[in-house]
Amino acid sequence: MLAATDVDREQIRRGARLGENDNWIAGFARYYREPVISRDRAFDRVAGVRRISY
């Protein structure tokens, strides 16, 4: 999925990569324009992804 690749490249440029699974989650969330429900604040670094904490 290209959205996950884009997320990974952006995070590489920032020097703070997500884990492999989190990268896929962020990519799918961005592609489908859906929020991520998580306590992991790393998703806050991803442009175009909204995190909902629980």
HUMO-V822910 format. One record per helix or strand of 2 or more residues. SS is the DSSP state (2 for helix, 1 for strand). FROM is the first residue (numbers start at 0). TO is the last residue. If there is no record, write none. Layout:
BEGIN
ss/from/to
SS/FROM/TO
SS/FROM/TO
END
This chain:
BEGIN
ss/from/to
2/1/13
2/19/31
1/35/36
2/40/44
1/50/51
END
